[in-house]
Amino acid sequence: MIAWRLLEGRYVSNNEIIDALYGDREDGGPDYAVRCVWKHLDHVRRWPARRGVIVQTHCGRGYCISATDIPRTRSALASEIHMNT
């Protein structure tokens, strides 16, 4: 989910990720939701990094992938999904 949001070509904030992950829960998610996001992002960053793509962090704005890396990342992600289905 986080990877797909990053592929939209815009900044994705912690709050947006928390809402996407836990927004449908009555309790709004765990008290430590920000730490969960950081942990997920740590994992998400490794996959594109192996393909030469960097998930950039911008304090106060969120996370993004460079626009020039988006097509390559989409293609690699689609191939990986296809191989695992």
TAPE-V412903 format. One record per residue. N is the residue number from 1. RES is the residue in one letter. PHI is phi in degrees with one decimal (999 if undefined). PSI is psi in degrees with one decimal (none if undefined). D_LAST is the distance of its C-alpha to the last C-alpha in whole Angstrom. Layout:
BEGIN
n;res;phi;psi;d_last
N;RES;PHI;PSI;D_LAST
N;RES;PHI;PSI;D_LAST
END
This chain:
BEGIN
n;res;phi;psi;d_last
1;M;999;-46.5;17
2;I;-62.1;-42.7;20
3;A;-60.6;-42.2;18
4;W;-64.5;-39.1;18
5;R;-63.5;-41.1;21
6;L;-64.8;-29.0;22
7;L;-78.3;0.5;21
8;E;-78.0;-7.0;23
9;G;79.2;28.7;26
10;R;-143.3;172.0;28
11;Y;-72.9;141.4;29
12;V;-120.7;119.9;28
13;S;-86.4;162.8;30
14;N;-56.3;-45.0;30
15;N;-61.7;-39.0;31
16;E;-65.6;-40.9;28
17;I;-66.9;-42.7;26
18;I;-60.9;-43.8;27
19;D;-63.4;-40.7;28
20;A;-67.1;-37.2;24
21;L;-78.5;-40.2;23
22;Y;-123.2;1.8;26
23;G;-59.4;-28.1;28
24;D;-87.5;-1.1;27
25;R;-85.5;139.8;29
26;E;-61.2;-35.8;32
27;D;-84.3;-3.4;33
28;G;76.3;5.5;32
29;G;100.8;176.8;30
30;P;-70.9;157.9;31
31;D;-61.6;-25.8;35
32;Y;-101.3;33.1;33
33;A;-58.3;-37.4;30
34;V;-62.1;-41.0;31
35;R;-63.8;-37.3;31
36;C;-61.8;-41.7;27
37;V;-61.4;-45.9;26
38;W;-59.1;-41.2;28
39;K;-65.2;-45.2;26
40;H;-61.1;-43.9;22
41;L;-64.7;-36.2;24
42;D;-58.3;-43.1;25
43;H;-69.7;-43.9;21
44;V;-63.4;-35.8;20
45;R;-64.4;-31.4;22
46;R;-66.3;-40.4;21
47;W;-61.3;-54.0;18
48;P;-68.1;-30.7;20
49;A;-60.4;-35.4;23
50;R;-66.3;-15.5;21
51;R;-108.9;12.9;21
52;G;80.7;15.9;24
53;V;-108.0;134.4;24
54;I;-108.2;129.8;26
55;V;-85.4;114.0;26
56;Q;-88.0;143.2;29
57;T;-109.3;129.3;31
58;H;-124.6;108.9;34
59;C;-53.5;131.2;37
60;G;83.7;-14.0;37
61;R;-114.2;-42.3;35
62;G;130.3;-143.3;31
63;Y;-124.2;150.1;28
64;C;-156.7;165.3;27
65;I;-114.9;138.0;26
66;S;-54.6;139.5;28
67;A;-57.4;-32.5;28
68;T;-71.6;-20.9;28
69;D;-91.8;-12.3;25
70;I;-62.4;-49.2;22
71;P;-59.4;-43.2;21
72;R;-63.4;-40.9;20
73;T;-68.6;-41.1;18
74;R;-60.5;-44.7;17
75;S;-62.5;-45.5;16
76;A;-64.7;-40.2;15
77;L;-66.3;-42.7;12
78;A;-62.0;-42.5;11
79;S;-62.8;-42.1;10
80;E;-66.0;-40.3;9
81;I;-64.0;-43.2;6
82;H;-61.5;-41.0;5
83;M;-67.8;-26.8;6
84;N;-96.4;7.3;4
85;T;-108.6;none;0
END
